[in-house]
Amino acid sequence: MKSLFKIVLSIVVVTSIFSCQQTDDVTAPPARPYAEVYPEDLAKIEAFLDTHYVTVDADYNTTFTQIPAGGTQQPIADMPELNFVERTIHDISYKIYYLKLREGVGESPTRVDSSFVSYKGNTFAKTTTDGVDTYTQSVFDQSDTPVWFALEDVIRGWGEIIPEFKTGTYTSNPDGTVAFDNYGAGVMFLPSGLGYFNTATGNISAYSPLIFNFKLYNQRYRDHDLDKILSKYEYGPDFNEEALDTDADGIPDYLDIDDDGDGFLTKFEIRHSITTGTPPNDVTTYYYYPFNGAAVDDPLTPYDDTRGIPNCLNDYTTPARIRKHLDATCH
């Protein structure tokens, strides 16, 4: 089965092939403005929510069925599980609907982290005959086996909705398999601007809103620049804004190995040492401060776990402190 990553990759490959084969007589139409397409997508999604009900099985798999004339089924639009977030992207405000079938009990990834998910992707189309609207759905991608995705490497809508859910629990079976439970499960309804937009691939036509049923089994916090600070802390306090770039060198902090541009690598600025023994048999061990200290010190560790990354005056706890790796005046 194809994965979202493979779809994205295939788009790049196919686009490259066709761009090489273009002649002066054959050109791809220019993309329509996002602000023009989005209201159309929103209307399509809201019409689908108004005219369909959802059936959810014990494993949180979903089936969407059109409500027949005179039907009494609850439309998705009226379900208490239906939520939305608003995000300003492409200079327009997107309203992104999603069903929270189960939130999960673990941790939530951020938009710069990785998620371990299974999913099914659908498109839908409406035809009108003699004044009667009929919807046709088509599965374009599916993976019943969980796969890892870096959320920033797949379509934008995933990075906005998956963090609204939490991971679950798991147990190892004697046969080497893993059983998951209490995981987050839901459905996202994405306008094309947060999907593949004007790119047509497989049975996804250009400007197609997308529906994804998904289950979030696990997540992995990432450290893109390997500086010992998780990217979720380095991106900044608001993932709806641009990533922080402390030294204004054009490289965001979560990708920058020297965040404040002082010539000292971040991973060395957040390091401290503990020396045990007596010379010449003394041993120095290096540890890295966590971004935030723990609430309680662990007596089994040789350092104070309540200490986060300090500022230049060795203040380890004040929330508003400027941590030393972000202050070029520390040296």
TORRO-158053 format. One record per residue (C-alpha): residue number from 0; residue in three letters; x, y, z. Coordinates in Angstrom, 1 decimal, padded with zeros to 4 digits. Each point is the difference from the previous one (the first is absolute). Example, Ala and Ser with C-alpha at 12.3 -4.5 7.8 and 13.67 -1.06 7.14 Angstrom:
BEGIN
REC   k   r   east  north     up
REC   0 ALA  012.3 -004.5  007.8
REC   1 SER  001.4  003.4 -000.7
This chain:
BEGIN
REC   k   r   east  north     up
REC   0 MET  000.0  000.0  000.0
REC   1 LYS  001.1  003.5 -000.8
REC   2 SER  000.9  002.4  002.8
REC   3 LEU -000.5  003.8  000.1
REC   4 PHE  003.7  000.4 -000.4
REC   5 LYS  000.0 -002.2 -003.1
REC   6 ILE -002.9  002.1 -001.4
REC   7 VAL  001.9  003.2  000.6
REC   8 LEU  003.1 -001.5 -001.6
REC   9 SER -001.9 -001.3 -003.0
REC  10 ILE -001.4  003.4 -000.5
REC  11 VAL  003.5  001.5 -000.2
REC  12 VAL  001.1 -002.8 -002.3
REC  13 VAL -003.0  000.3 -002.4
REC  14 THR  000.2  003.8  000.0
REC  15 SER  003.7 -000.2 -000.9
REC  16 ILE -000.7 -002.4 -002.8
REC  17 PHE -002.7  002.0 -001.5
REC  18 SER  001.9  003.3  000.4
REC  19 CYS  002.8 -001.6 -002.0
REC  20 GLN -002.4 -001.1 -002.8
REC  21 GLN -001.7  003.4 -000.4
REC  22 THR  000.2  001.7 -003.3
REC  23 ASP -000.7  003.6 -001.0
REC  24 ASP -003.6 -001.2 -000.9
REC  25 VAL -000.8 -001.8  003.2
REC  26 THR  000.1  001.9  003.3
REC  27 ALA -001.6 -000.7  003.4
REC  28 PRO -002.7  002.4  001.0
REC  29 PRO  001.0  002.4  002.7
REC  30 ALA -001.2 -000.8  003.5
REC  31 ARG -003.1  001.9  001.1
REC  32 PRO  000.3  002.3  003.0
REC  33 TYR -000.4 -001.7  003.4
REC  34 ALA -002.5  002.7  001.0
REC  35 GLU -002.2 -000.8 -002.9
REC  36 VAL  000.1 -003.8  000.4
REC  37 TYR -000.4 -000.2  003.8
REC  38 PRO -003.7  001.3  000.2
REC  39 GLU -000.9 -002.6 -002.6
REC  40 ASP  001.7 -002.8  002.0
REC  41 LEU -001.6  001.2  003.3
REC  42 ALA -003.4 -000.1 -001.6
REC  43 LYS  000.6 -003.5 -001.3
REC  44 ILE  001.2 -001.3  003.4
REC  45 GLU -002.9  001.6  001.9
REC  46 ALA -002.5 -001.4 -002.5
REC  47 PHE  001.5 -003.4  000.5
REC  48 LEU -000.2  000.4  003.8
REC  49 ASP -003.7  001.0 -000.3
REC  50 THR -001.0 -002.9 -002.3
REC  51 HIS  001.9 -003.0  001.4
REC  52 TYR  000.0 -002.0  003.2
REC  53 VAL  002.9 -002.1  001.3
REC  54 THR  000.2 -003.5  001.2
REC  55 VAL  002.9 -000.8  002.4
REC  56 ASP  001.0 -003.6  000.7
REC  57 ALA  001.7 -001.3  003.1
REC  58 ASP  003.4  000.7 -001.5
REC  59 TYR -000.9  003.6 -000.8
REC  60 ASN -000.2 -000.7 -003.8
REC  61 THR -002.6  002.3 -001.6
REC  62 THR -002.5 -000.3 -002.8
REC  63 PHE -001.8  003.1 -001.3
REC  64 THR -003.5 -000.4 -001.5
REC  65 GLN -002.2  002.5 -001.6
REC  66 ILE -003.2  000.6  001.9
REC  67 PRO -003.0 -001.1 -002.2
REC  68 ALA -003.0  002.3 -000.6
REC  69 GLY -002.0  000.0  003.2
REC  70 GLY  002.8 -001.7  001.9
REC  71 THR  000.4  000.6  003.7
REC  72 GLN  003.7 -000.8  000.4
REC  73 GLN  002.0  002.6  001.8
REC  74 PRO  002.1  002.0 -002.5
REC  75 ILE  003.6  000.4  000.8
REC  76 ALA -000.5  003.8  000.3
REC  77 ASP -002.1 -000.6  003.1
REC  78 MET  002.3 -002.4  001.8
REC  79 PRO  001.5  001.2  003.3
REC  80 GLU  003.3 -001.7 -001.1
REC  81 LEU  000.3  002.5 -002.9
REC  82 ASN  002.6  002.7  000.7
REC  83 PHE  002.0  002.5 -002.1
REC  84 VAL  003.1  002.0  000.3
REC  85 GLU  000.8  003.3 -001.8
REC  86 ARG  003.4  000.5 -001.6
REC  87 THR  001.3  002.9 -001.9
REC  88 ILE  001.9 -001.5 -003.0
REC  89 HIS  000.6  001.4 -003.5
REC  90 ASP -001.2  003.4  001.5
REC  91 ILE -003.6 -001.4  000.4
REC  92 SER -001.7 -001.4  003.1
REC  93 TYR -000.7 -003.7 -000.4
REC  94 LYS -002.7 -001.8  001.9
REC  95 ILE  001.0 -003.6  000.4
REC  96 TYR -002.7 -002.4  001.2
REC  97 TYR  000.9 -003.2  001.8
REC  98 LEU -001.8 -002.8  001.9
REC  99 LYS  001.5 -000.8  003.4
REC 100 LEU -001.2 -003.6  000.4
REC 101 ARG  002.5 -000.6  002.8
REC 102 GLU  002.6  002.4  001.2
REC 103 GLY  002.6 -002.5  001.3
REC 104 VAL  001.7 -000.2  003.4
REC 105 GLY  003.7  000.6 -000.8
REC 106 GLU  001.9  002.9 -001.5
REC 107 SER -000.7  002.2 -003.0
REC 108 PRO  002.6  000.6 -002.8
REC 109 THR  000.6  003.5 -001.3
REC 110 ARG  000.2  001.0 -003.6
REC 111 VAL  003.7 -000.6  000.0
REC 112 ASP -000.2 -003.5  001.4
REC 113 SER -000.7 -003.5 -001.3
REC 114 SER -003.1 -002.0  000.4
REC 115 PHE -000.7 -003.8 -000.2
REC 116 VAL -003.4 -000.4 -001.7
REC 117 SER -002.3 -002.1 -002.1
REC 118 TYR -002.4  001.8 -002.3
REC 119 LYS -002.3  000.0 -002.9
REC 120 GLY -000.4  002.9 -002.5
REC 121 ASN -003.2  000.7 -002.0
REC 122 THR -001.0  002.5 -002.6
REC 123 PHE -003.7  000.8 -000.6
REC 124 ALA -001.9  001.5 -003.0
REC 125 LYS -003.5  001.2 -000.4
REC 126 THR -002.2 -000.5 -003.1
REC 127 THR -003.5  001.5 -000.4
REC 128 THR -002.6 -001.8 -002.1
REC 129 ASP -003.6  001.3 -000.2
REC 130 GLY  000.7  002.2  003.0
REC 131 VAL  001.2 -002.9  002.1
REC 132 ASP  003.6  000.1  001.4
REC 133 THR  002.0 -003.2  000.1
REC 134 TYR  003.4 -000.4  001.6
REC 135 THR  002.7 -002.4 -001.1
REC 136 GLN  002.9 -000.8  002.2
REC 137 SER  003.3 -001.5 -001.1
REC 138 VAL  002.8 -001.4  002.2
REC 139 PHE  003.3  001.3 -001.4
REC 140 ASP  002.5 -001.1  002.7
REC 141 GLN -000.1 -002.3  002.9
REC 142 SER  002.3 -001.7  002.6
REC 143 ASP -001.5 -002.3  002.5
REC 144 THR  003.5 -000.7  001.3
REC 145 PRO  001.3  002.9  002.0
REC 146 VAL  002.8  002.0 -001.6
REC 147 TRP  002.2  002.9  001.1
REC 148 PHE -000.5  003.5 -001.5
REC 149 ALA  002.0  003.1  000.7
REC 150 LEU -003.0  002.5  000.1
REC 151 GLU  001.9  002.8 -001.7
REC 152 ASP  000.8 -002.3 -003.0
REC 153 VAL -003.6 -000.9 -000.9
REC 154 ILE -003.0  002.2 -001.0
REC 155 ARG -000.5  003.0  002.2
REC 156 GLY -003.3 -000.9  001.4
REC 157 TRP  001.5 -003.0  001.9
REC 158 GLY  002.3  002.3  002.0
REC 159 GLU -003.0  002.1  001.1
REC 160 ILE -002.4 -002.9  001.1
REC 161 ILE  002.2 -002.9  001.2
REC 162 PRO  001.3  002.2  002.9
REC 163 GLU -003.6  000.3  001.2
REC 164 PHE  000.2 -003.6  001.0
REC 165 LYS  002.0 -002.1  002.4
REC 166 THR  001.8 -003.4 -000.2
REC 167 GLY -001.2 -003.1  001.8
REC 168 THR  001.4 -002.9  001.9
REC 169 TYR  001.6 -003.2 -001.3
REC 170 THR  001.0 -003.5  001.1
REC 171 SER  002.4 -002.5 -001.5
REC 172 ASN -001.5 -003.3 -001.0
REC 173 PRO  001.9 -003.3  000.4
REC 174 ASP  000.1 -000.4 -003.8
REC 175 GLY  002.0  003.3 -000.4
REC 176 THR -003.0  002.1 -001.1
REC 177 VAL -001.2  003.1  001.9
REC 178 ALA -003.5  000.7  001.0
REC 179 PHE -001.2  003.6  000.3
REC 180 ASP -002.8  001.4  002.1
REC 181 ASN -001.4  003.3  001.1
REC 182 TYR  001.5  001.8 -003.0
REC 183 GLY -001.4  003.1 -001.6
REC 184 ALA -002.3 -000.6 -002.9
REC 185 GLY -001.8  002.5 -002.2
REC 186 VAL -000.9  001.3 -003.4
REC 187 MET  001.3  003.2 -001.7
REC 188 PHE -001.7  001.9 -002.8
REC 189 LEU  002.6  001.9 -001.9
REC 190 PRO -000.5  002.7 -002.6
REC 191 SER  002.2 -000.5 -003.0
REC 192 GLY  002.3  002.9  001.0
REC 193 LEU  001.2 -002.2  002.9
REC 194 GLY  000.2 -003.1 -002.2
REC 195 TYR  001.2 -000.3 -003.6
REC 196 PHE -001.7  003.2 -001.3
REC 197 ASN  000.5  000.3 -003.8
REC 198 THR  002.0 -003.2 -000.4
REC 199 ALA -002.0 -002.9 -001.4
REC 200 THR  001.4 -003.5  000.8
REC 201 GLY -001.5 -003.5 -000.3
REC 202 ASN -003.7  000.4  000.6
REC 203 ILE  000.4  003.3  001.8
REC 204 SER -001.1  002.8 -002.2
REC 205 ALA  001.3  003.6  000.3
REC 206 TYR -001.6  002.1  002.7
REC 207 SER -001.4 -003.0  001.9
REC 208 PRO -001.0  000.2  003.6
REC 209 LEU  001.1 -003.1  001.9
REC 210 ILE -001.3 -002.2  002.8
REC 211 PHE  002.4 -001.9  002.2
REC 212 ASN -001.0 -002.6  002.7
REC 213 PHE  003.1 -000.5  002.2
REC 214 LYS  001.2 -001.5  003.2
REC 215 LEU  003.0  001.4  001.9
REC 216 TYR  001.8 -002.9  001.7
REC 217 ASN  003.3  001.6  001.0
REC 218 GLN  002.1  003.1 -000.6
REC 219 ARG  003.6  001.0  000.1
REC 220 TYR  001.3  003.4  001.0
REC 221 ARG  002.7  001.1 -002.4
REC 222 ASP  003.3  001.9  000.3
REC 223 HIS  000.7  001.2 -003.5
REC 224 ASP  003.4  001.6  000.6
REC 225 LEU  001.2 -002.6  002.6
REC 226 ASP  000.8  002.8  002.5
REC 227 LYS -001.6 -001.9  002.9
REC 228 ILE -003.1  002.2  000.1
REC 229 LEU -003.2 -001.3 -001.4
REC 230 SER -001.3  001.8 -003.0
REC 231 LYS -003.4  000.6  001.6
REC 232 TYR  001.7  002.3  002.4
REC 233 GLU  002.2  001.7 -002.6
REC 234 TYR -002.7  000.8 -002.5
REC 235 GLY -001.6  002.6  002.3
REC 236 PRO -003.1  000.3  002.2
REC 237 ASP -002.4  000.2 -002.9
REC 238 PHE  000.0 -002.5 -002.8
REC 239 ASN -002.4  002.2 -002.0
REC 240 GLU  002.8  002.5 -000.3
REC 241 GLU  003.3 -000.1 -001.8
REC 242 ALA  002.7 -002.0  001.8
REC 243 LEU  002.4  002.0  002.3
REC 244 ASP  003.3  001.1 -001.5
REC 245 THR  001.8  001.5  003.0
REC 246 ASP  003.2  001.1 -001.9
REC 247 ALA -002.0  001.1 -003.1
REC 248 ASP  002.3 -002.0 -002.3
REC 249 GLY -002.8 -001.4 -002.0
REC 250 ILE  000.2 -003.4  001.7
REC 251 PRO -002.7 -000.7  002.5
REC 252 ASP  001.2 -001.0  003.5
REC 253 TYR -001.3 -003.6 -000.4
REC 254 LEU  002.3 -000.4 -003.0
REC 255 ASP  002.9  002.1  001.3
REC 256 ILE  002.9 -001.5  001.9
REC 257 ASP  001.0  003.4  001.4
REC 258 ASP -003.3  001.7  000.9
REC 259 ASP  001.4  003.4  001.2
REC 260 GLY  002.8  000.2 -002.5
REC 261 ASP  002.7  000.5  002.6
REC 262 GLY  002.4 -002.6 -001.4
REC 263 PHE -000.7 -002.5  002.7
REC 264 LEU -002.1 -003.1 -001.0
REC 265 THR -003.3 -000.2  001.8
REC 266 LYS  000.6 -003.6  001.2
REC 267 PHE  003.1  001.2  001.9
REC 268 GLU -001.7  003.0  001.5
REC 269 ILE -002.7 -002.2  001.6
REC 270 ARG  002.5 -002.5  001.4
REC 271 HIS  001.3 -000.3  003.5
REC 272 SER  002.5 -002.4  001.6
REC 273 ILE  000.4 -002.0  003.2
REC 274 THR  003.4 -001.1  001.1
REC 275 THR  000.3 -003.0  002.3
REC 276 GLY  003.0 -001.7  001.6
REC 277 THR  003.3  001.6  000.8
REC 278 PRO  002.9  000.8 -002.3
REC 279 PRO  001.5 -001.7 -001.8
REC 280 ASN -002.9 -002.4  000.0
REC 281 ASP -002.7  002.6 -000.2
REC 282 VAL -002.7 -000.4 -002.7
REC 283 THR -001.9  002.9 -001.6
REC 284 THR -003.5 -000.9 -001.4
REC 285 TYR -002.0  002.4 -002.1
REC 286 TYR -003.8  000.5  000.2
REC 287 TYR -002.4  002.1 -001.9
REC 288 TYR -002.5  002.2  001.7
REC 289 PRO -003.6 -000.6 -001.1
REC 290 PHE -001.8  002.9 -001.4
REC 291 ASN -002.2  000.1  003.1
REC 292 GLY  000.9 -001.5  003.3
REC 293 ALA -002.0 -002.8  001.5
REC 294 ALA -002.5  000.7  002.8
REC 295 VAL  001.8 -002.3  002.4
REC 296 ASP  003.6 -001.0  000.3
REC 297 ASP  000.9 -003.6 -000.6
REC 298 PRO  002.2 -001.1  002.8
REC 299 LEU  001.5 -002.7 -002.2
REC 300 THR  001.7  002.5 -002.4
REC 301 PRO  003.2  001.8  000.9
REC 302 TYR -001.4  003.4 -000.9
REC 303 ASP -003.0  002.1  000.8
REC 304 ASP -002.8 -000.9 -002.3
REC 305 THR -002.0  003.1  000.8
REC 306 ARG  002.5  002.1 -001.9
REC 307 GLY -000.8  001.0 -003.5
REC 308 ILE  002.3  001.8 -002.5
REC 309 PRO  001.3  003.0  002.1
REC 310 ASN  000.5  003.6 -001.1
REC 311 CYS  003.3  001.7  000.1
REC 312 LEU -000.3  000.6  003.8
REC 313 ASN -000.8 -003.6  000.7
REC 314 ASP -003.7  000.5  000.6
REC 315 TYR -001.4 -003.5 -000.7
REC 316 THR -003.7  000.5  000.7
REC 317 THR -001.4  003.5 -000.8
REC 318 PRO -002.4 -000.7 -002.9
REC 319 ALA  000.7  003.3 -001.8
REC 320 ARG  003.8 -000.4  000.1
REC 321 ILE  002.0  000.2 -003.2
REC 322 ARG  001.8 -003.4 -000.1
REC 323 LYS  003.7  000.3 -000.6
REC 324 HIS  000.0 -001.6 -003.4
REC 325 LEU -002.2  002.8 -001.2
REC 326 ASP  002.1  002.8  001.6
REC 327 ALA  003.1  001.0 -002.0
REC 328 THR  001.3  002.1  002.8
REC 329 CYS  000.7 -003.0  002.3
REC 330 HIS  003.5 -000.3 -001.4
